[in-house]
Amino acid sequence: MKESSNVKVITKLIGNKKPRAFNARAFLQQAGISRNIAQYRRSQNIYFQGDPATSVLYIQKGGVKLSVVNEIGKEAVVALLGPGDFFGEGCMAGMPFRMGIATAITATTVLVIEKNEMIRVLHEEHNLSDRFIAYLLTRNIRVEEDLVDQLFNSIEKRLARALLLLARYSKQGQPA
């Protein structure tokens, strides 16, 4: 009889506690173990081409320009990113160094997530892995659209598209 009441007490203490649901939004908005928040002013470089690729970054506020520079100093803008975007994810694919330069285009706050922490969370937390995969697929589509734009559109259409993309970052927080 006593053993049965102990089982009931243990079941009540353990069995009634549901595991805490993972909140991807909360994870991406706060610092913690193997992740910290960094702030950058306008035009400040976040990382340089050739730096070690050891973390994934998530934009909480502001905007980031990703670019590459060739050996003679010519710069090509690869992407313009805003709040809710990830960058630096090449480290997840085994890239040891950054392929380009990341520069804040406005006052910017980013969450820096160490590679091992990102791998751990992606394996354990499906909400975050779903969000990350959706982001990567969306970004892949955007890159394909940029390529088609470069290959087939006139310079006027490319300029108009670039200006529309830039306008998105100058009016953050306002409806499009």
C-alpha positions as CSV (number, residue, x, y, z in Angstrom):
1,M,0.0,0.0,0.0
2,K,2.8,2.4,0.9
3,E,4.7,1.7,-2.3
4,S,1.5,2.4,-4.3
5,S,1.1,5.8,-2.6
6,N,4.8,6.6,-3.4
7,V,4.2,5.8,-7.1
8,K,1.1,8.0,-7.1
9,V,3.1,10.9,-5.6
10,I,6.0,10.4,-8.1
11,T,3.5,10.2,-10.9
12,K,1.8,13.3,-9.8
13,L,5.0,15.2,-9.5
14,I,6.6,13.9,-12.7
15,G,3.7,12.8,-14.8
16,N,1.7,15.9,-14.6
17,K,4.5,18.2,-15.7
18,K,4.5,18.7,-19.4
19,P,7.8,19.5,-21.1
20,R,8.1,23.2,-21.7
21,A,7.3,24.0,-25.4
22,F,10.2,25.5,-27.3
23,N,9.6,29.1,-28.3
24,A,11.7,29.9,-31.5
25,R,10.8,33.6,-31.3
26,A,12.1,33.9,-27.7
27,F,15.2,31.9,-28.6
28,L,16.0,34.3,-31.4
29,Q,15.3,37.5,-29.3
30,Q,17.6,36.8,-26.3
31,A,21.2,36.0,-25.5
32,G,22.0,32.7,-23.8
33,I,24.6,30.0,-23.7
34,S,26.6,30.0,-26.9
35,R,24.7,33.0,-28.2
36,N,25.0,36.7,-27.7
37,I,23.6,40.0,-28.9
38,A,25.8,42.4,-30.8
39,Q,25.0,45.9,-32.0
40,Y,26.4,47.7,-35.0
41,R,26.2,51.3,-36.1
42,R,25.4,52.3,-39.8
43,S,28.2,51.3,-42.2
44,Q,30.0,49.2,-39.5
45,N,31.4,45.8,-40.8
46,I,30.0,42.8,-39.0
47,Y,32.5,40.4,-40.5
48,F,35.0,40.5,-43.4
49,Q,35.7,38.2,-46.3
50,G,38.1,35.5,-45.1
51,D,37.2,35.7,-41.4
52,P,36.6,32.3,-39.7
53,A,33.1,31.1,-40.1
54,T,32.1,30.1,-36.6
55,S,28.6,31.3,-36.1
56,V,25.2,32.0,-37.7
57,L,23.7,35.4,-37.3
58,Y,20.1,36.5,-36.9
59,I,19.0,40.1,-37.5
60,Q,16.7,41.3,-34.7
61,K,16.7,44.9,-35.8
62,G,18.2,46.9,-38.7
63,G,19.6,45.8,-42.0
64,V,22.7,44.1,-43.4
65,K,24.3,44.2,-46.8
66,L,26.2,41.1,-47.9
67,S,28.9,41.8,-50.5
68,V,32.0,40.3,-52.0
69,V,35.1,42.1,-53.2
70,N,37.5,40.8,-55.9
71,E,41.2,41.1,-55.9
72,I,41.2,44.5,-57.6
73,G,38.7,46.0,-55.1
74,K,35.5,45.8,-57.1
75,E,32.5,45.2,-54.8
76,A,29.3,43.3,-55.7
77,V,26.3,43.4,-53.4
78,V,25.0,39.8,-53.0
79,A,22.0,40.5,-50.7
80,L,20.2,43.1,-48.6
81,L,18.7,41.6,-45.4
82,G,16.4,42.8,-42.7
83,P,14.8,41.8,-39.4
84,G,14.0,38.1,-39.2
85,D,16.8,37.1,-41.7
86,F,19.7,34.8,-41.0
87,F,23.1,35.2,-42.5
88,G,26.5,33.6,-42.1
89,E,24.9,30.1,-42.4
90,G,27.8,28.9,-44.7
91,C,29.5,27.6,-41.5
92,M,26.7,25.0,-41.2
93,A,27.7,23.6,-44.6
94,G,31.3,23.3,-43.5
95,M,32.7,26.5,-44.9
96,P,35.7,27.4,-42.7
97,F,35.9,31.1,-43.8
98,R,33.4,33.9,-44.7
99,M,32.9,34.2,-48.4
100,G,32.0,37.9,-48.2
101,I,31.6,41.0,-46.1
102,A,28.6,41.7,-43.9
103,T,27.9,45.4,-43.3
104,A,25.2,47.1,-41.2
105,I,23.2,49.4,-43.5
106,T,21.3,51.0,-40.5
107,A,21.8,50.7,-36.8
108,T,21.6,46.9,-36.4
109,T,21.2,44.4,-33.7
110,V,22.1,40.8,-34.4
111,L,22.0,37.6,-32.4
112,V,25.2,35.7,-32.9
113,I,24.6,31.9,-32.5
114,E,27.7,29.7,-32.3
115,K,27.7,26.9,-34.9
116,N,27.6,24.0,-32.4
117,E,24.6,25.7,-30.5
118,M,22.8,26.2,-33.8
119,I,23.3,22.5,-34.8
120,R,22.1,21.3,-31.4
121,V,19.0,23.5,-31.5
122,L,18.2,22.6,-35.1
123,H,18.3,18.9,-34.1
124,E,16.3,19.2,-30.9
125,E,13.8,21.9,-31.7
126,H,11.6,21.4,-34.7
127,N,10.0,24.9,-34.5
128,L,13.3,26.5,-35.1
129,S,14.5,24.0,-37.7
130,D,11.2,24.5,-39.6
131,R,11.7,28.3,-39.5
132,F,15.4,28.1,-40.5
133,I,14.7,25.7,-43.5
134,A,11.8,28.0,-44.6
135,Y,14.1,30.9,-44.5
136,L,16.9,29.1,-46.5
137,L,14.4,28.1,-49.2
138,T,13.0,31.6,-49.4
139,R,16.5,33.1,-49.7
140,N,17.3,30.5,-52.4
141,I,14.2,31.6,-54.4
142,R,15.3,35.3,-54.0
143,V,18.8,34.4,-55.3
144,E,17.3,32.7,-58.3
145,E,15.1,35.8,-58.9
146,D,18.2,38.0,-58.7
147,L,20.0,35.8,-61.3
148,V,17.0,35.9,-63.7
149,D,16.8,39.7,-63.2
150,Q,20.5,40.1,-64.1
151,L,20.3,37.8,-67.1
152,F,17.1,39.0,-68.7
153,N,16.0,42.5,-67.5
154,S,17.0,45.8,-68.8
155,I,19.2,48.1,-66.7
156,E,16.1,50.3,-66.0
157,K,14.1,47.3,-64.7
158,R,17.1,46.2,-62.5
159,L,17.5,49.7,-61.1
160,A,13.8,49.9,-60.3
161,R,13.9,46.5,-58.5
162,A,17.0,47.5,-56.6
163,L,15.3,50.8,-55.5
164,L,12.2,48.9,-54.3
165,L,14.4,46.5,-52.3
166,L,16.3,49.4,-50.7
167,A,13.0,51.2,-49.9
168,R,12.1,48.2,-47.8
169,Y,15.0,48.8,-45.5
170,S,14.6,52.6,-45.2
171,K,11.1,52.2,-43.8
172,Q,11.5,49.3,-41.4
173,G,8.6,48.9,-39.0
174,Q,6.2,50.5,-41.4
175,P,3.7,48.6,-43.6
176,A,4.9,48.1,-47.2
